[in-house]
């Protein structure tokens, strides 16, 4: 009989803790929605986005020279490489 009373007491405590956790999670979820709305109004520059390529000096750059320049020795030319301007090559980040 004593064991049954102890189990009932522990079960009610467990149910209370479960309800409390659900309430906390719901509050956190709702507050994160408010934060998301605030973030939508900030300029996009606030988030840093990794560069798609890194620039290297290559005088008289042409796309073909750039693709070969970015390739690892013994490997085929890199298809995503391109010239930023006449003196620099943009090698894709792998």
Helices and strands as residue ranges (DSSP letters): H 2-40, G 44-46, E 53-57, H 63-70, E 82-85, E 88-92
